[in-house]
């Protein structure tokens, strides 16, 4: 299995590389602190790029952990391809995020929100999904740079992830720190 092959489209930009590095860390930490009984969720997976990071770590460490994707469009072929190759249980819901969030009652080990980026929509999703995050699980919200402030959610602590940037130079990217993280206490 070639991880670089899986990520070839995910890292097309500095923003993509930064998010991949941060997602790797968040997923590793979340999976280390939650049982495989708690599935991983991604809401908003237009082309499946960030989903590949979660799928890779599920396949590498916990192939029994289910991966659930939600998007108003069809499931990206790369998600179906890689969950199939790695034998990871996968379910895709083709529906608006608001309908899924409202109706779902699952307890999640990891949640990645990358759909509608409007503050009120994401705040609502976080408030609804926070109680469904397993203790030790991490919720990641992408593209928060437009927001004047991040929501404070009872039961979740805002965390900062330190990424080993090695020889990567992030000084020229305008998208630095656009991902927010919360951990269930």
PyMOL commands that set and color helices and strands:
alter all, ss='L'
color gray80, all
select helices_A, chain A and resi 3-7+14-33+49-61+77-86+97-103+119-130
alter helices_A, ss='H'
color red, helices_A
select strands_A, chain A and resi 39-43+67-71+90-94+108-113+133-141+156-159+180-184
alter strands_A, ss='S'
color yellow, strands_A
deselect
rebuild
show_as cartoon
